[in-house]
């Protein structure tokens, strides 16, 4: 079951566009049917109008099939409706899900031959679908029906979401069926030991399994036990089921585990609770079940990867300054409101890329309402666009990411100021500069936000300019620094203290731990080394900037 919004988002990458203005874009789609004018029993939420001679005919078939959406070929020379995307942008969907009108075109195979007539009445006007409560989606004539049908069937029938927001609910049914056959409680995990599905059966269940299901991943202490026993190494090396003996210290009864593999790629594993190794038909059923799980995971991954690619491309367009920023935001399923850019880097001591990919997978897990932001990977940085003006939700998002990743992964993040869609490139730069601040500071500090840390960002820019040789080296600050180095004086520190105290000799002396007369004498000597002209406000400002750029304390 998916929503119309999600269907439009994905099919947009196949040259399909939404026509008109459907009454709701949060309609739930549970079934798919192919039009057959000779069969009045055809019914489904999504109707593939193969062979329809016109939109009018396709809508007639959809009404007859009680469909919410009809997919029909656009005429080869037809131009997109001028107001379709604007209308999609202007009208947000129910539950804050705006329209996702698509206009991208991708070349496919040859068009299917057209055929015949339909029944029923209807106007030939472009608003047919709206009049009958049917969303009309126009397919590019260059994309084959077989390709479109495969994507639609995969999304609607196999793309059902689990409570984690990813993967077919059929995995739970498969886990139940497998548990009945092998006689133990089943858990299906991905290659990172995160739980994808589990059986309802608690037969031979144990505390370790219950804890794993509750936290949606194998606890670290159990992973260490399996690592020490070489379980993961054996799963990586063989397709044969592996037996893991009981460990009552960790609440663990026996386990039989088998790798889930596609060719040579390890996708995950299936675990069954058992007191002794499975044999005979039960062992064979476990091995067969792992192959079936592999098919489910491949289909689910294909659907998720396609959506990730569509989302990533759109987010990159926003960050690089798309001319149609408002339309791109709408196609991402976000409301037209201020947003913040979050820049994240994640790594471990041993490997820099794996942790970043894990972070990207977490950020793009789930669809629509199940996650607030939209993300992409650029180089070694994860960028997420998060709706909202306040800083707190952005920091909560980063905290959620940190909690979802393994404890040994280090996260650094920066948050740009609230920005309109067309201002997101500037928000990206702000987030990157805040990220640099966070990386230079304490690892456990909360991520800086630009509107709270703009002064640190400004000083950081000045120091970068100084390191690049873009500040004068022969001015008063440089002269005093050289004198301090040669003669062991503290003229630079004294000048800084006097400027920070706004000319108050007593306050400057207290900062330095000396007598006010000492400060006065030092200032007089400085004036003999280099012209300071401290009575000139512009000169004082320039000295403050020069001292800040060097970072001298």
N, C-alpha and C positions, 0 to 999 in steps of 0.2 A: 504494500500500500504506500503510495506516494502522493504528493500534492501536484496540482497543475503547475504551480510555480517551478517546482523542481524539474518537471518534464520539459517545460519551456527552456529552462536554463541549459539542460544537457543537449536537447535537440537543436538549440541555436548553433552549436558547433557543427551541425550537419546541414546547415542551410535551411533551417525551418524557422518561420517567423509567426508570431501570434497576430491574427487579424482581428480588428475591432476591439471592443472593450467588454470582456466577459464580466458578468455580474459579480463573480467572486473568483479569486485566483488561489484560494486555499482549499478548493474542492478536492476531496480525497478520491483517488483513482485505484480501484482494486482489480479490474479485469480488462482484458483486451479482446477485441473481436475483429474479424476481417469481413468487410461488406460482401453480402451475397443477395442481390435483389430478388432471387428466386426462392429464398428461404426466409420466411417471416419469423423464424425462431432465433435468428441472430440477435444477440444482446451482449453488451459490454460497456464499461465506463469509457474506454478509449476505442474508437472505431477507426480502422484503417480503410479509407474509402478508395480501395484499389479499383481503377477503371472508371471513376466518376468523371462524367463529361464536363462538369462545372461545379462551382462551390454550392450552387443552389441544389444540385442533385445530391451532393455529399451531405448537405444538411438534412435533406429529406430522409436519407438512409439513417443518419444519426438519430433523428427524432424517432424513427421506427424502431431502432435498436435501443432506445432509451439511453443513449450515450451522453456523457458530459463534454467530451472532446472528440472532434473529428479531424483526422489528418488527411489532407487532400493535396494533390499536386497543383502547384501554381501554373498558370499558363506560361509557356516558354518566354513570351515577350512581355509578360506583365510586369509593371513597375510596382515596387512596394508602396503601400498606402502612405501618403505623406504625413498623416497624423497618428499612425499606429503607435510609434515609439513615444511620441509626446503624450499621447493619451495614457500609455502604460506608466509613464513617469508621473503623470499628474494625479493618478488615482491609486493610493496605497491599498493593499489587500487587507482583509480582515486579519486581526491579531498582529497588526504591524508588519505584514508581509506584502511589500509593494510588488507591482508588476515586474515581470522579467522579460520584456519584449526582446526578441532576438533578431538579428539581421545578418549574421555571419554566413558565408557560403563556402562549402567545402566540396570539391569535385568527387563524384562517386562513379558508379558504373552506369550502363545504359538505362534509359527510362523504360518502364514496363509499357506494353501496348495498352491503349485505351479500350474501353468497352462501353457499352450500351446504356440503357435507360434506367430510370428509377420510377418510383410511384409517389403519389401524394402531391400536395401543392406547396407553394412557397414562392416568394418573390425572387427575382434575379438580382436583387440589390445586394451590395456588399455587407449589409447589416443582417443578413439571413440568420447567422448564428446567434447574434445578440437577441433577435426577436424570439427565437425558440429556446433560449437558455443553453445554447451549445457553443463552446469555445472552438473557433475554427483556427487550425494551424496549417499554414501553407508550406509545402515542401518544395525545395529546389528541384526542378525537372532533371537536373544532372545526377541526383542522388537516387540510387536504385531502391525499389520497395523492399527488396530482401535485406538491404543494409538497415533501412529504417525500422523494419519489423523486428530485426534482431535486437536493436537497441531498445525499442519500446517494450518488447516482451521481457528483456532482461531487467529493465528498470521497474516495471510495474509488478511483474510476477516474482522476480528473483531479487529485487533490490529492497525488500522489506527491511525495516530497521529494527535492531535490537535496542534494549534500553541503553546500551552504550552508544547508540547512534550509528552503528555500522554493521553490515552483514545481514544475510537472510535469516529470518526467524526459522526457516526450515532446518537450520543447524540444531535448534533445540529439539525439534521433532526427531531429527536423525540421532541426537544423543539419547533421547528416550527409547527409540527403537533398538539402538545398539545396546543400551543397558538391559533391555528385556532379553536380548539374545545371549549376551555374555554373562549375565547374572551379577553385575556389579554396577556401582555408581560411576557415571562417565563425566569427564570434563574435557572440553576441547579448548586448546590454547594456541595462541600464535607463537611465532619463533622467539618472542621476547617474554614468554611465560605469562601473557595477559589472557584472561579468560574470555573466550568468544561465546561459548554456550556450555550448558551443563544439563544433565538429566534431572527429572523430577525425583527419580528413585533415590532413596537414601539407604538402599540395601548395601551393607558393608561400608557405609559412609563413616568418616572419622573426623575428629576435630580439625585436622590439617586441611581436609577438603572444605569444611565449613568456613574456615578462616580465608581460604583461597577465594571462595565464591563471594564472601562478604567484601573483600578489598579488591575484587576483580583482577587479581594477579597473584602469582605464587609468592608468598612472603620471602624476604631476602634470606632468612635463616634456613628455610627449606631449599632454596636455590643453592645455598652453600653446601648443604648436605648432598644434594644430587650432583653438584659439581665435584665434590670430593670423591664420590663413588663412581665418577666417570659416566654418569647416565647421559648427560648432554653430548659427550663425545661419541658414545655408542649410537645415539639417535642420529647424529650427524653422519655417521659412517655406514649405517645399515638400514634396510627397510624391514628387517625382522623385529617383532615385538621384543621389548626388553623388560625383564622383571626387576623390580626394586623391592628389597626386603623390608620388613617392618622396622620402625624406629619409634619405640614408645616414648622416648624422651621428647620427641617433637609431635606427639599425637598422630603418628603416621602408621597405618596398617600397610599391608603389602600393596604394591602397584604394578600394573602391567602398562607399559607405555609403548607407543609405536609412532614413528615419524610420519608426518603428512608432507608429501613431496610432490613437486611437479617437475618431472625430469630429474635434474640434479639439484634443483633449488629446494631448500627446506622451507616449507611454509608454516609449519607448526607441529603439533603433536596431539595425540589422543591418549588420555589416561583413564584407566579402569581400576577401581579398588578391588583387590582380591588377596586372599591369604596365601595362595601358592600360584605358581605360573600357570597360565591358561594353556590348555592342550586341545588337540582335535578340532572339532567344529567351532568351539568358542574362540580359539586362537585364530582360525581362518576368518571368522566373522569380524574380529577386531582388525585384521589386516585389510579385509575388503572395505570395512567402514572407513578406514583411513584414506583409501583411494576415493571413496565417495566424498569425504570431507574436502579433499584436494580440489575436486571439481567445483564444489560450492565456494571455496575460498578464491579460486581463480575467477569465477564469475563475479563475485562480490568485489574483488580487487579491480577488475576491469571497469566495472561501473564507477567505483570510487575514484580510480585514477583518471577517468575521463572527466569527472566533475572537478577534480583537483586541477586538471590542465585548463579547463574553461575558467575556473575561478582565478588561477594564478595569472593567466594572460590578462584578464580584466583588471586585476589589482596592479599589475605592472603598468598598464596603461594609465591608471590614475596617478601612480607615483612618479611617472615620467612626464605628466602634464598633458593628458588627453584633452583635445579640444571639446569633446562631447562628454565632459566629466559627469554631468548630471544624468545623462543617459546610461553611462557605464555603471554608476552607482545603482540605478534602477535595475539594470540587468544582473547585478550582484545580489538583488533581493534586499537592499538596504533602503531605509527611509531617507529622504533628503533632509539631513540635519547635520549639525557640526560633528566632526569625528576627530579622533586622535590616531596618529601613526605610532605604533610600538615597534621598535627595532630590538631584536634579540639575538644573542650568540650563546650557543651551548656547546660545551666540550668536556672531555675527561682528560686526565693526564696522559692516557695511552693513545687516544684517538680523538680527532677533532670533528670528523664528519658524521660519524654514526649518531652521536648525541643530537646534532643539529637536525638530522633526518627524523629522529624520534620526536623532536619538538615540533617539526612541521607536520608529522602525522597526527600528533595530538591536536594541533591547532586546526587541522582540517577534518577532524573526525566529527561526524554528525552533519545534519543538513537543516537549513531553515532556522526554525525557532530554537533548535537544540544547541546552537552556539551563536554568540552575538557578533563575532568578527569574521573578516575574510582575509586570507593570508596568501603569501607567496614566498618563494626562496629566491634570493638574488645574491650570487656569490656565496659568502660564508655567513650571511645574515638572513634571519627570518623576519619578514615584515608583516604586521597585522594591522588592518584598518578596523578600529573599534568605534562604533557610534557612541556619542555622548560628550558632554562638555566637561564633566567633572573628572578629576584625576583618580579618585578612589576606585571606580570600576576598572580602570586600566591597571592599577596596581593589583587589584584582586585577580585580574586575568593572569598577570605574571605569576602571582602566588599560586594559582591553580596549575599553571604549567610546571612550576618548580615542584609542586607536590606530586604531580603525575609522573615525573621522570625519576629514574633511580637516584638514590641519595648521593652517589659519588659524582653525579653530573653537576658541573658548575654553570650557573645561569647568570648572564649579565644582560641588562635591558635598559633602554632609554625611551622616554615618552615625549612625543611632540606636543605642542600646544593645540587646543581645539581649533579646527580649520574647516572651512567650507570645502566642498568637493574640488573646486578649482584651485584651492590653496594646498592640496595634499603634497605636492612636490616640496614646498617649503616645510611642511610638517615632517616629511621624510628626513630632510637635512637636520632639523631640530632633534628628531629622535636619534639620529646617528651621533650627533654631538653629545647628547645626554648618555648614550650608550658608552661613548669613550670616557665620559666622566665616571660612570659606574665601573668600568673595567679598571680604571686607575685607582678606585677607592676600595673600601672594605667589601669582601664578597657577600657578606650577609646584610649589607645596607639596603634599604628600600630603593627601588629604581628611581632616579631623578626625573622630574618632569620639567619641561622647558619653561613654563610660566612661573615655576617656583625657583628655577636654577639659572635664569637668564644671566645673572651677574657672573656666575662661575663659567658659563659658556663664553661670555664676552672676554673674561680674563684668559680663558683657554685659547681663544682665537688670537689674542694679543701675544701670548707666549709662543704660539705656533709661528706667528709672523716674526717674532724675535729670533727663534731658532733657525728660521729660513733666511736670516740676515736682512730682513725688511724693516728694521728699526735703526735709527741713527746710532752709530757706535762712538761718535766723537762729541756727543752732547754732554751736558753737566753730569748726568747719571753715570755715563761711561768714565768720565774723568775722575769722579769720586770713587768709583769702584777700583780703578787702577791705583789710586792713591792709597786706598785701604789695603790693597794687596801688597804694595811696596813697603808701607810704613806701619802696618798693623793697627791703623786707626779704625774708628767705627762711624765714619761720616755718613755712609749710606743708611745705616740703621738709625742714626740720629735724624737725618732728613726725613726718613719715612715716619718716625714717631712724631716729629713736629707737624708734618702734613696731616697725619691721621688725627692728631689732637687739635687740628684747625688753628694752629699758631699759639696754643696755650702752653707756655713754657713749663708750668708746674705739672700739667698732665703728661707732657712729653717726658719730663724728667722722671716721673713716677713709672712710666712704661719702661724706661731704660735703667731704672734703679740708680740714678745719679742726682746730683744737686741741680736746680734750675740754672745756676750760673754756669755749670759745665755745658749745658745745652747751648746757652747764649754764646759762650766762648767758641764752641765747635762751629756754630753757624757763622761766626765772624771769620774763622779760619777757612771755612768752605768757600766763602765769598772771595777770599784771596786766591784760591786754587782755580775756580771757574765761576763765571758770572751766573748767579742764581736769580737775582731780581725777584725776590719773594713777595714784593708788594704788588706785582702784576698778577691778576687772577688767572689770565690765560697761561702764564708761565707756571703757576702753581699746578693748574690742571694738567699741563703737559708733563710736569715732573711726576705727578701721581700716576699718570698712564705709563710713563717710562719705567717707574719702579714696579708697577703691577705686571708689566710685560716681562720683566726679567725674573720675577718670582723670588727675588732676594728677600730674606727675612732679616 
